[in-house]
Amino acid sequence: MRLKPGRPDLHRHASRHDVAPAEAGALGVTFLGVSTLLVSDGASAVMTDGFFSRPGLLRVALGRIAPSPGRIDAALARALGDAGVAGLDAVVPVHSHYDHALDSAVVAARTGAPLLGGASTANVGRGGGLAEDRVRTVASGDVVGCGAFTLTFVASAHCPPDRYPGTIDAPLVPPARTAAYRCGEAWSLLVGHGPSGRTALVQGSAGYVAGSLAGHRAEVAYLGVGQLGVQPEPYLEEYWEHTVRAVGARRVVLTHWDDFFRPLDRPLRALPYAGDDLDATIRILDRLATADGVTVHLPTLWRREDPWSGLPGLPG
């Protein structure tokens, strides 16, 4: 099959960047590239991944990679400042590939947060110099309170193909080869906000475990779509069934579509067609969403947004 050149034009999807801005001091979500999300309410805050270094393609492919303190500090200063919080109550990589977990130990250290995840993520934290009391290993079904938030961990899977499968079985000290950041334990993360009662599913990778989310509910789904556009259409249908439809989400916000070899101080662009097809993903998910009465959106980098705006209120 002949590869399609170039990459999707994000301008074609500009109207989807329409999630309502969050009010100051209110619950909001900030998209920070790939699957990094800052969920905050002006007092408490949790962050998935915390990946800001975004090394270039040649270094990722041929060299060794390590966190970039300058890029991390700049991103944290901007994101936390906009959210009105001084630190984080948790840093949670959705799995342990480098584009999720590379910076997690540094982010946890900078923000005073514990690092939460599976055994592989724990070894990223240890290799990054975190003290043992700052590393918390969780298992599927665990529910962890983090400030105003409750995090529920449900075992998931990585979207095929997983280029770096397996686990990280010893402390991983950077700089290291990209392949050392093996996937480890992947999660479906359910986020609950106690004061508002609002709920969200964070599905960081476009993989799923059939039936794993049965009995869980979430109003909003932050749905990872990396590599989804090159899967056969039945896979997308099953992915939707076992994530969005399983939790009853009424609004979907797509993540993990941006070219993560490009730094955050440049405009985001989509991953190239050689590795993904965002156009195909949106076309198929739109069909599924229309059938279910669900809306599909793209988040805006750096902007605190309220994905629950306009959804039905909670019972009083």
Short mmCIF file of the C-alpha atoms (twelve columns), coordinates in Angstrom:
data_MODEL
# 
_entry.id   MODEL 
# 
loop_
_atom_site.group_PDB 
_atom_site.id 
_atom_site.type_symbol 
_atom_site.label_atom_id 
_atom_site.label_alt_id 
_atom_site.label_comp_id 
_atom_site.label_asym_id 
_atom_site.label_seq_id 
_atom_site.Cartn_x 
_atom_site.Cartn_y 
_atom_site.Cartn_z 
_atom_site.pdbx_PDB_model_num 
ATOM 1   C CA . MET A 1   0.000   0.000  0.000  1 
ATOM 2   C CA . ARG A 2   1.362   3.418  -0.945 1 
ATOM 3   C CA . LEU A 3   1.945   5.751  1.999  1 
ATOM 4   C CA . LYS A 4   0.045   9.014  1.947  1 
ATOM 5   C CA . PRO A 5   2.470   11.976 2.082  1 
ATOM 6   C CA . GLY A 6   2.256   14.913 4.443  1 
ATOM 7   C CA . ARG A 7   0.056   15.310 7.478  1 
ATOM 8   C CA . PRO A 8   -3.534  16.355 8.277  1 
ATOM 9   C CA . ASP A 9   -4.235  20.074 8.084  1 
ATOM 10  C CA . LEU A 10  -5.469  21.140 11.524 1 
ATOM 11  C CA . HIS A 11  -7.170  24.173 10.001 1 
ATOM 12  C CA . ARG A 12  -9.782  21.785 8.600  1 
ATOM 13  C CA . HIS A 13  -10.748 20.951 12.169 1 
ATOM 14  C CA . ALA A 14  -10.453 24.444 13.655 1 
ATOM 15  C CA . SER A 15  -14.133 24.594 14.584 1 
ATOM 16  C CA . ARG A 16  -13.627 21.704 16.987 1 
ATOM 17  C CA . HIS A 17  -11.461 23.816 19.311 1 
ATOM 18  C CA . ASP A 18  -14.673 24.982 20.932 1 
ATOM 19  C CA . VAL A 19  -14.575 23.652 24.489 1 
ATOM 20  C CA . ALA A 20  -15.755 26.481 26.750 1 
ATOM 21  C CA . PRO A 21  -13.096 28.353 28.754 1 
ATOM 22  C CA . ALA A 22  -13.085 27.620 32.481 1 
ATOM 23  C CA . GLU A 23  -13.730 30.442 34.912 1 
ATOM 24  C CA . ALA A 24  -10.940 31.465 37.279 1 
ATOM 25  C CA . GLY A 25  -10.980 29.347 40.414 1 
ATOM 26  C CA . ALA A 26  -13.472 26.894 38.923 1 
ATOM 27  C CA . LEU A 27  -12.883 23.315 37.833 1 
ATOM 28  C CA . GLY A 28  -11.037 23.179 34.538 1 
ATOM 29  C CA . VAL A 29  -8.765  21.091 32.352 1 
ATOM 30  C CA . THR A 30  -5.670  22.377 30.555 1 
ATOM 31  C CA . PHE A 31  -4.337  20.440 27.557 1 
ATOM 32  C CA . LEU A 32  -0.537  20.485 27.459 1 
ATOM 33  C CA . GLY A 33  0.195   18.263 24.478 1 
ATOM 34  C CA . VAL A 34  0.038   14.485 23.849 1 
ATOM 35  C CA . SER A 35  -1.844  13.092 26.882 1 
ATOM 36  C CA . THR A 36  -0.676  15.653 29.428 1 
ATOM 37  C CA . LEU A 37  -3.684  17.206 31.171 1 
ATOM 38  C CA . LEU A 38  -3.790  19.525 34.173 1 
ATOM 39  C CA . VAL A 39  -7.069  19.171 36.063 1 
ATOM 40  C CA . SER A 40  -7.454  21.924 38.649 1 
ATOM 41  C CA . ASP A 41  -9.970  23.917 40.655 1 
ATOM 42  C CA . GLY A 42  -7.798  26.756 41.976 1 
ATOM 43  C CA . ALA A 43  -6.911  24.837 45.140 1 
ATOM 44  C CA . SER A 44  -6.199  21.230 44.117 1 
ATOM 45  C CA . ALA A 45  -4.582  19.947 40.932 1 
ATOM 46  C CA . VAL A 46  -3.570  16.647 39.371 1 
ATOM 47  C CA . MET A 47  -1.611  16.106 36.166 1 
ATOM 48  C CA . THR A 48  -1.419  13.178 33.805 1 
ATOM 49  C CA . ASP A 49  1.994   12.414 32.298 1 
ATOM 50  C CA . GLY A 50  3.702   15.803 32.563 1 
ATOM 51  C CA . PHE A 51  5.617   15.364 29.275 1 
ATOM 52  C CA . PHE A 52  7.177   18.664 28.212 1 
ATOM 53  C CA . SER A 53  10.718  17.925 26.969 1 
ATOM 54  C CA . ARG A 54  9.551   16.604 23.576 1 
ATOM 55  C CA . PRO A 55  12.989  15.654 22.153 1 
ATOM 56  C CA . GLY A 56  13.384  15.723 18.376 1 
ATOM 57  C CA . LEU A 57  12.954  12.741 16.094 1 
ATOM 58  C CA . LEU A 58  16.646  12.112 15.428 1 
ATOM 59  C CA . ARG A 59  17.525  12.048 19.127 1 
ATOM 60  C CA . VAL A 60  14.595  9.771  19.875 1 
ATOM 61  C CA . ALA A 61  15.530  7.408  17.049 1 
ATOM 62  C CA . LEU A 62  19.318  7.373  17.330 1 
ATOM 63  C CA . GLY A 63  20.462  8.815  20.644 1 
ATOM 64  C CA . ARG A 64  19.675  8.907  24.325 1 
ATOM 65  C CA . ILE A 65  16.917  11.003 25.789 1 
ATOM 66  C CA . ALA A 66  16.586  12.834 29.089 1 
ATOM 67  C CA . PRO A 67  14.291  15.421 30.641 1 
ATOM 68  C CA . SER A 68  14.896  19.056 29.668 1 
ATOM 69  C CA . PRO A 69  14.744  21.086 32.913 1 
ATOM 70  C CA . GLY A 70  14.317  24.355 31.021 1 
ATOM 71  C CA . ARG A 71  11.348  23.171 28.999 1 
ATOM 72  C CA . ILE A 72  9.760   21.540 32.039 1 
ATOM 73  C CA . ASP A 73  10.132  24.629 34.215 1 
ATOM 74  C CA . ALA A 74  8.769   26.946 31.534 1 
ATOM 75  C CA . ALA A 75  5.726   24.757 30.936 1 
ATOM 76  C CA . LEU A 76  4.972   24.283 34.629 1 
ATOM 77  C CA . ALA A 77  5.292   28.003 35.352 1 
ATOM 78  C CA . ARG A 78  2.811   28.852 32.622 1 
ATOM 79  C CA . ALA A 79  0.303   26.061 33.265 1 
ATOM 80  C CA . LEU A 80  0.270   26.225 37.064 1 
ATOM 81  C CA . GLY A 81  0.247   30.023 37.012 1 
ATOM 82  C CA . ASP A 82  -2.775  30.099 34.719 1 
ATOM 83  C CA . ALA A 83  -4.527  27.556 36.953 1 
ATOM 84  C CA . GLY A 84  -3.762  29.543 40.099 1 
ATOM 85  C CA . VAL A 85  -2.124  26.623 41.907 1 
ATOM 86  C CA . ALA A 86  1.347   26.402 43.422 1 
ATOM 87  C CA . GLY A 87  1.846   22.650 43.074 1 
ATOM 88  C CA . LEU A 88  0.237   19.330 42.256 1 
ATOM 89  C CA . ASP A 89  -1.507  16.683 44.328 1 
ATOM 90  C CA . ALA A 90  -0.454  13.888 41.967 1 
ATOM 91  C CA . VAL A 91  1.460   13.166 38.750 1 
ATOM 92  C CA . VAL A 92  0.010   10.167 36.912 1 
ATOM 93  C CA . PRO A 93  1.590   8.770  33.715 1 
ATOM 94  C CA . VAL A 94  -1.016  6.815  31.730 1 
ATOM 95  C CA . HIS A 95  1.752   4.321  30.872 1 
ATOM 96  C CA . SER A 96  5.544   4.375  30.814 1 
ATOM 97  C CA . HIS A 97  6.552   5.108  27.218 1 
ATOM 98  C CA . TYR A 98  8.849   8.118  27.009 1 
ATOM 99  C CA . ASP A 99  6.187   10.408 25.496 1 
ATOM 100 C CA . HIS A 100 4.230   9.988  28.724 1 
ATOM 101 C CA . ALA A 101 6.689   9.260  31.545 1 
ATOM 102 C CA . LEU A 102 10.034  10.783 30.531 1 
ATOM 103 C CA . ASP A 103 9.569   13.943 32.623 1 
ATOM 104 C CA . SER A 104 7.310   12.552 35.317 1 
ATOM 105 C CA . ALA A 105 9.928   12.297 38.072 1 
ATOM 106 C CA . VAL A 106 11.122  15.870 37.460 1 
ATOM 107 C CA . VAL A 107 7.560   17.197 37.390 1 
ATOM 108 C CA . ALA A 108 6.755   15.409 40.651 1 
ATOM 109 C CA . ALA A 109 9.910   16.780 42.275 1 
ATOM 110 C CA . ARG A 110 9.261   20.342 41.063 1 
ATOM 111 C CA . THR A 111 5.631   20.377 42.216 1 
ATOM 112 C CA . GLY A 112 5.836   18.442 45.489 1 
ATOM 113 C CA . ALA A 113 3.547   15.733 44.141 1 
ATOM 114 C CA . PRO A 114 3.645   11.969 44.558 1 
ATOM 115 C CA . LEU A 115 4.180   9.933  41.403 1 
ATOM 116 C CA . LEU A 116 1.349   7.419  40.937 1 
ATOM 117 C CA . GLY A 117 1.343   4.462  38.590 1 
ATOM 118 C CA . GLY A 118 2.345   0.866  38.068 1 
ATOM 119 C CA . ALA A 119 5.641   -0.810 38.886 1 
ATOM 120 C CA . SER A 120 7.241   0.462  35.653 1 
ATOM 121 C CA . THR A 121 6.342   4.063  36.396 1 
ATOM 122 C CA . ALA A 122 7.712   3.598  39.910 1 
ATOM 123 C CA . ASN A 123 11.073  2.630  38.394 1 
ATOM 124 C CA . VAL A 124 11.018  5.748  36.221 1 
ATOM 125 C CA . GLY A 125 10.504  7.747  39.412 1 
ATOM 126 C CA . ARG A 126 13.302  5.985  41.279 1 
ATOM 127 C CA . GLY A 127 15.687  6.382  38.339 1 
ATOM 128 C CA . GLY A 128 14.788  10.055 38.233 1 
ATOM 129 C CA . GLY A 129 15.851  10.516 41.849 1 
ATOM 130 C CA . LEU A 130 12.494  10.542 43.639 1 
ATOM 131 C CA . ALA A 131 12.570  9.341  47.229 1 
ATOM 132 C CA . GLU A 132 10.658  6.146  47.921 1 
ATOM 133 C CA . ASP A 133 8.002   7.979  49.902 1 
ATOM 134 C CA . ARG A 134 7.217   10.064 46.795 1 
ATOM 135 C CA . VAL A 135 6.545   6.978  44.644 1 
ATOM 136 C CA . ARG A 136 3.215   5.179  44.969 1 
ATOM 137 C CA . THR A 137 2.561   1.939  43.113 1 
ATOM 138 C CA . VAL A 138 -1.095  1.255  42.351 1 
ATOM 139 C CA . ALA A 139 -3.063  -1.724 41.088 1 
ATOM 140 C CA . SER A 140 -6.179  -1.994 38.957 1 
ATOM 141 C CA . GLY A 141 -9.218  -1.051 41.010 1 
ATOM 142 C CA . ASP A 142 -7.322  1.213  43.391 1 
ATOM 143 C CA . VAL A 143 -9.037  4.470  44.323 1 
ATOM 144 C CA . VAL A 144 -6.699  7.229  45.481 1 
ATOM 145 C CA . GLY A 145 -7.685  10.554 47.041 1 
ATOM 146 C CA . CYS A 146 -5.588  13.501 45.831 1 
ATOM 147 C CA . GLY A 147 -6.752  16.802 47.291 1 
ATOM 148 C CA . ALA A 148 -10.238 17.486 45.960 1 
ATOM 149 C CA . PHE A 149 -9.895  14.688 43.402 1 
ATOM 150 C CA . THR A 150 -10.459 10.953 43.465 1 
ATOM 151 C CA . LEU A 151 -8.492  8.871  40.964 1 
ATOM 152 C CA . THR A 152 -9.646  5.368  40.048 1 
ATOM 153 C CA . PHE A 153 -7.170  3.168  38.185 1 
ATOM 154 C CA . VAL A 154 -8.461  0.533  35.760 1 
ATOM 155 C CA . ALA A 155 -6.065  -1.713 33.832 1 
ATOM 156 C CA . SER A 156 -6.031  -0.957 30.107 1 
ATOM 157 C CA . ALA A 157 -3.853  -1.659 27.073 1 
ATOM 158 C CA . HIS A 158 -1.749  0.225  24.533 1 
ATOM 159 C CA . CYS A 159 -2.988  0.787  21.015 1 
ATOM 160 C CA . PRO A 160 -1.391  -1.648 18.543 1 
ATOM 161 C CA . PRO A 161 1.386   -1.699 17.666 1 
ATOM 162 C CA . ASP A 162 3.184   -1.215 20.975 1 
ATOM 163 C CA . ARG A 163 6.677   -0.405 19.742 1 
ATOM 164 C CA . TYR A 164 8.246   -0.762 23.190 1 
ATOM 165 C CA . PRO A 165 6.320   -3.519 24.981 1 
ATOM 166 C CA . GLY A 166 7.198   -5.040 28.309 1 
ATOM 167 C CA . THR A 167 7.951   -3.661 31.743 1 
ATOM 168 C CA . ILE A 168 10.655  -1.523 33.351 1 
ATOM 169 C CA . ASP A 169 12.088  -3.797 36.019 1 
ATOM 170 C CA . ALA A 170 14.851  -1.645 37.548 1 
ATOM 171 C CA . PRO A 171 15.307  2.081  38.198 1 
ATOM 172 C CA . LEU A 172 15.607  3.821  34.832 1 
ATOM 173 C CA . VAL A 173 18.271  6.524  34.989 1 
ATOM 174 C CA . PRO A 174 18.319  9.090  32.158 1 
ATOM 175 C CA . PRO A 175 19.787  9.655  29.693 1 
ATOM 176 C CA . ALA A 176 18.639  6.359  28.229 1 
ATOM 177 C CA . ARG A 177 17.639  4.842  24.932 1 
ATOM 178 C CA . THR A 178 14.037  5.437  23.957 1 
ATOM 179 C CA . ALA A 179 13.405  1.696  23.941 1 
ATOM 180 C CA . ALA A 180 14.204  1.559  27.670 1 
ATOM 181 C CA . TYR A 181 10.894  3.347  28.315 1 
ATOM 182 C CA . ARG A 182 8.801   0.233  27.893 1 
ATOM 183 C CA . CYS A 183 5.043   0.525  28.119 1 
ATOM 184 C CA . GLY A 184 4.583   -1.080 31.532 1 
ATOM 185 C CA . GLU A 185 1.119   -0.850 33.027 1 
ATOM 186 C CA . ALA A 186 -1.419  1.140  30.983 1 
ATOM 187 C CA . TRP A 187 -4.413  2.768  32.631 1 
ATOM 188 C CA . SER A 188 -7.900  3.985  32.075 1 
ATOM 189 C CA . LEU A 189 -8.017  6.784  34.651 1 
ATOM 190 C CA . LEU A 190 -11.331 7.907  36.114 1 
ATOM 191 C CA . VAL A 191 -11.160 11.356 37.677 1 
ATOM 192 C CA . GLY A 192 -13.804 12.508 40.149 1 
ATOM 193 C CA . HIS A 193 -13.989 16.004 41.625 1 
ATOM 194 C CA . GLY A 194 -15.563 15.912 45.065 1 
ATOM 195 C CA . PRO A 195 -16.797 19.529 45.435 1 
ATOM 196 C CA . SER A 196 -18.590 19.599 42.070 1 
ATOM 197 C CA . GLY A 197 -19.363 15.924 41.594 1 
ATOM 198 C CA . ARG A 198 -18.054 16.136 38.037 1 
ATOM 199 C CA . THR A 199 -16.391 13.102 36.432 1 
ATOM 200 C CA . ALA A 200 -14.077 12.365 33.524 1 
ATOM 201 C CA . LEU A 201 -12.377 9.405  31.898 1 
ATOM 202 C CA . VAL A 202 -8.780  9.888  30.745 1 
ATOM 203 C CA . GLN A 203 -7.905  7.226  28.164 1 
ATOM 204 C CA . GLY A 204 -4.328  8.165  27.395 1 
ATOM 205 C CA . SER A 205 -3.662  5.527  24.762 1 
ATOM 206 C CA . ALA A 206 -6.002  4.319  22.025 1 
ATOM 207 C CA . GLY A 207 -6.091  0.846  23.526 1 
ATOM 208 C CA . TYR A 208 -8.723  -0.832 25.645 1 
ATOM 209 C CA . VAL A 209 -9.608  -3.925 27.622 1 
ATOM 210 C CA . ALA A 210 -13.054 -5.188 26.705 1 
ATOM 211 C CA . GLY A 211 -15.471 -4.847 29.599 1 
ATOM 212 C CA . SER A 212 -12.958 -3.289 31.984 1 
ATOM 213 C CA . LEU A 213 -14.954 -0.069 32.433 1 
ATOM 214 C CA . ALA A 214 -18.297 -1.753 33.007 1 
ATOM 215 C CA . GLY A 215 -19.983 -0.201 36.027 1 
ATOM 216 C CA . HIS A 216 -17.932 3.006  35.859 1 
ATOM 217 C CA . ARG A 217 -19.446 6.327  34.799 1 
ATOM 218 C CA . ALA A 218 -17.917 9.520  33.424 1 
ATOM 219 C CA . GLU A 219 -19.588 12.567 31.906 1 
ATOM 220 C CA . VAL A 220 -16.597 13.509 29.741 1 
ATOM 221 C CA . ALA A 221 -14.008 11.326 28.024 1 
ATOM 222 C CA . TYR A 222 -10.540 12.601 27.155 1 
ATOM 223 C CA . LEU A 223 -9.844  10.064 24.454 1 
ATOM 224 C CA . GLY A 224 -6.316  9.291  23.252 1 
ATOM 225 C CA . VAL A 225 -6.297  8.769  19.487 1 
ATOM 226 C CA . GLY A 226 -2.598  8.260  18.680 1 
ATOM 227 C CA . GLN A 227 -2.292  5.570  15.948 1 
ATOM 228 C CA . LEU A 228 -6.076  5.180  15.893 1 
ATOM 229 C CA . GLY A 229 -6.373  6.514  12.347 1 
ATOM 230 C CA . VAL A 230 -4.344  3.645  10.871 1 
ATOM 231 C CA . GLN A 231 -6.424  0.927  12.539 1 
ATOM 232 C CA . PRO A 232 -9.177  -0.943 10.705 1 
ATOM 233 C CA . GLU A 233 -12.596 0.623  11.173 1 
ATOM 234 C CA . PRO A 234 -13.923 -2.214 13.404 1 
ATOM 235 C CA . TYR A 235 -11.139 -1.441 15.881 1 
ATOM 236 C CA . LEU A 236 -12.336 2.161  16.239 1 
ATOM 237 C CA . GLU A 237 -15.872 0.937  16.767 1 
ATOM 238 C CA . GLU A 238 -14.724 -1.429 19.522 1 
ATOM 239 C CA . TYR A 239 -12.563 1.254  21.097 1 
ATOM 240 C CA . TRP A 240 -15.553 3.610  21.258 1 
ATOM 241 C CA . GLU A 241 -17.762 0.845  22.627 1 
ATOM 242 C CA . HIS A 242 -15.389 -0.063 25.466 1 
ATOM 243 C CA . THR A 243 -14.485 3.512  26.473 1 
ATOM 244 C CA . VAL A 244 -16.963 6.289  25.603 1 
ATOM 245 C CA . ARG A 245 -20.083 4.152  25.435 1 
ATOM 246 C CA . ALA A 246 -19.023 2.027  28.436 1 
ATOM 247 C CA . VAL A 247 -18.900 5.018  30.796 1 
ATOM 248 C CA . GLY A 248 -21.822 6.903  29.242 1 
ATOM 249 C CA . ALA A 249 -19.780 9.998  28.339 1 
ATOM 250 C CA . ARG A 250 -21.738 12.782 26.640 1 
ATOM 251 C CA . ARG A 251 -18.735 14.785 25.446 1 
ATOM 252 C CA . VAL A 252 -15.429 13.562 23.986 1 
ATOM 253 C CA . VAL A 253 -12.216 15.599 23.796 1 
ATOM 254 C CA . LEU A 254 -9.454  14.097 21.640 1 
ATOM 255 C CA . THR A 255 -5.827  13.954 22.791 1 
ATOM 256 C CA . HIS A 256 -2.546  12.395 21.606 1 
ATOM 257 C CA . TRP A 257 -2.936  13.687 18.039 1 
ATOM 258 C CA . ASP A 258 -0.133  16.254 18.042 1 
ATOM 259 C CA . ASP A 259 3.402   15.773 16.690 1 
ATOM 260 C CA . PHE A 260 5.328   15.271 19.944 1 
ATOM 261 C CA . PHE A 261 8.736   15.750 18.286 1 
ATOM 262 C CA . ARG A 262 7.899   19.466 18.030 1 
ATOM 263 C CA . PRO A 263 8.428   21.685 21.115 1 
ATOM 264 C CA . LEU A 264 5.524   23.404 22.830 1 
ATOM 265 C CA . ASP A 265 6.793   26.889 22.008 1 
ATOM 266 C CA . ARG A 266 5.821   26.243 18.369 1 
ATOM 267 C CA . PRO A 267 2.273   25.789 17.050 1 
ATOM 268 C CA . LEU A 268 0.954   22.263 17.339 1 
ATOM 269 C CA . ARG A 269 0.655   20.156 14.222 1 
ATOM 270 C CA . ALA A 270 -0.844  16.731 13.640 1 
ATOM 271 C CA . LEU A 271 1.175   13.562 13.423 1 
ATOM 272 C CA . PRO A 272 2.106   12.709 9.807  1 
ATOM 273 C CA . TYR A 273 0.025   10.297 7.754  1 
ATOM 274 C CA . ALA A 274 2.947   7.850  7.847  1 
ATOM 275 C CA . GLY A 275 2.148   7.164  11.502 1 
ATOM 276 C CA . ASP A 276 -1.480  8.219  11.942 1 
ATOM 277 C CA . ASP A 277 -4.478  9.744  10.184 1 
ATOM 278 C CA . LEU A 278 -6.388  12.224 12.326 1 
ATOM 279 C CA . ASP A 279 -8.778  12.946 9.454  1 
ATOM 280 C CA . ALA A 280 -9.860  9.297  9.327  1 
ATOM 281 C CA . THR A 281 -10.152 9.124  13.101 1 
ATOM 282 C CA . ILE A 282 -12.455 12.147 13.275 1 
ATOM 283 C CA . ARG A 283 -14.568 10.939 10.353 1 
ATOM 284 C CA . ILE A 284 -15.249 7.559  11.968 1 
ATOM 285 C CA . LEU A 285 -15.650 8.858  15.527 1 
ATOM 286 C CA . ASP A 286 -18.075 11.502 14.261 1 
ATOM 287 C CA . ARG A 287 -20.299 8.771  12.869 1 
ATOM 288 C CA . LEU A 288 -20.265 6.898  16.179 1 
ATOM 289 C CA . ALA A 289 -20.793 10.086 18.173 1 
ATOM 290 C CA . THR A 290 -23.767 11.184 16.077 1 
ATOM 291 C CA . ALA A 291 -25.440 7.824  16.627 1 
ATOM 292 C CA . ASP A 292 -24.974 8.192  20.398 1 
ATOM 293 C CA . GLY A 293 -25.794 11.898 20.714 1 
ATOM 294 C CA . VAL A 294 -22.209 12.689 21.755 1 
ATOM 295 C CA . THR A 295 -20.093 15.670 20.663 1 
ATOM 296 C CA . VAL A 296 -16.427 15.405 19.640 1 
ATOM 297 C CA . HIS A 297 -13.970 18.252 20.267 1 
ATOM 298 C CA . LEU A 298 -10.287 19.160 20.121 1 
ATOM 299 C CA . PRO A 299 -8.675  20.904 23.102 1 
ATOM 300 C CA . THR A 300 -6.764  24.169 22.813 1 
ATOM 301 C CA . LEU A 301 -3.161  24.124 24.009 1 
ATOM 302 C CA . TRP A 302 -2.559  26.068 27.274 1 
ATOM 303 C CA . ARG A 303 -6.201  27.138 27.686 1 
ATOM 304 C CA . ARG A 304 -8.069  26.131 30.858 1 
ATOM 305 C CA . GLU A 305 -11.327 24.665 29.591 1 
ATOM 306 C CA . ASP A 306 -14.578 23.476 31.102 1 
ATOM 307 C CA . PRO A 307 -15.592 20.306 29.224 1 
ATOM 308 C CA . TRP A 308 -18.657 19.938 31.494 1 
ATOM 309 C CA . SER A 309 -20.121 23.294 30.422 1 
ATOM 310 C CA . GLY A 310 -23.620 22.830 29.053 1 
ATOM 311 C CA . LEU A 311 -23.955 19.231 30.202 1 
ATOM 312 C CA . PRO A 312 -26.900 18.366 32.427 1 
ATOM 313 C CA . GLY A 313 -26.462 19.410 36.055 1 
ATOM 314 C CA . LEU A 314 -25.966 16.873 38.797 1 
ATOM 315 C CA . PRO A 315 -28.912 15.820 40.960 1 
ATOM 316 C CA . GLY A 316 -29.278 18.070 43.995 1 
# 
